[in-house]
Amino acid sequence: MTGDFDLDGEARRGGARQIAREPAYSQVSGQVTATGWREFGRSTVFLSAPYLHLEVDRRLALYRHRRKEDFLRFSLGATLRALQWQGWAPQVRVIHERNSSPIEVYGYDRWRG
């Protein structure tokens, strides 16, 4: 090992405002995403972590609270080019997502692979 450690990555941010006739459907949202990857021989290991926040202007009459959400996803995976076939390489990935909301139907916590 030479002591070199090449890690590439990027960070992004953004936001949006959507206005509807009914204020309960008007919303503002913002997002921040960090992504990184590193080469290991003929494989690439990657990590992605987006965070999103959403708020609506007013609550729907159906719910007691105004919708406010915080969404966070961690994704860790690898592309295995050593196992490629006709230009296609397999990819393995594990994802954890969590969406927090005062409205139960919008809140969840799940793992995927």
N, C-alpha and C positions, 0 to 999 in steps of 0.2 A: 504494500500500500504506500502510495507516494505522499499522502497527506492532503491531496487535492480532493475537494468535495464540490462537484458541480450540481447545483440545484437551480432549476429554472422555475419561474412562476410569474404570476400576474395578479393584480388586484383591480377590481372594477367597482364602480358605484353608480347609482342611478335613482331616478324617482319619477313619479307620474302623478298627475291629478286628473281624475275623471269626474265630470259634472253631469248629473242626470236631472230630469225634471223633479223626481222624488228625491229629497235629500238623503233618505235612508239608503239610496243606491249610489250616491256620490261618494267618492273615496279619494284618499291620498295614500300613496305608498312609497317606500324607499327600500333600496337594496344595496348591500355590500357583499362582494364575493372575493374570496382569496383562493387561488389555485396554485399548486406546485407539482413539479414532476422531476424525476431523476432517472437517468439511464443506468441500467445494470446489465452490461453485456448486450444481449439481444432482447432485453425486456425493459419496459418503461413502467415505473411505479408512479402513481399519481394520487393526489389528495385534493379535494375540493370542499369548500365550506362557505356556502351562501347563507346570508341572514336577510330576511325580509320583514318589514313592519308595514301593517295596513291599518287604516282607521277610516270608518265611514262618518259622515257628517251628523247623522241622527240614527236613533235606533228604529228598527222595524217594530210595528205595533205587536207583532207576534212574540217578540222577545223582551225580557226585562232590562237588558243591557245593550248599550251601543256596541257594535262589533269593532273590536281591536284585536289584532292578531300579531304574534311574533312567531316567525317560522325559521327554523334552523335545520340545516342538513349537513351531515358529514359523509363524504363518499371517499372510500379508499379502495384502490384497485391496481391492476397491472395488465398490461398488454404483453402477451408472450409471443414475440415474433419468431422465436426459435421453433415454434410449433406451427408455423404458417403453412397453408395449403392453397395453392393457386392465388397467391396474393392476399388471402384472408388470414388474419391472426386472431386467436382466441383472446378474450378479455374476461377477467374475473373481477368482481367488485362486491363490496359490502357497503350498504347505505343505512344510515340511521337518520330518521326524520322526526321532528317534533314541532307541532303547531299548537301554540298556547292561545286560548281565546276564552273570554268570559261566557261565550255561548257554546254550550257543550257539543252541539252537533258539528262545530268547526274544529274542535280540539282533538288532537290525536298524537300518538307516539308509536312509531313502527320501525321495524328492521326489515331490510330487503337484501337479497343477495343474488 
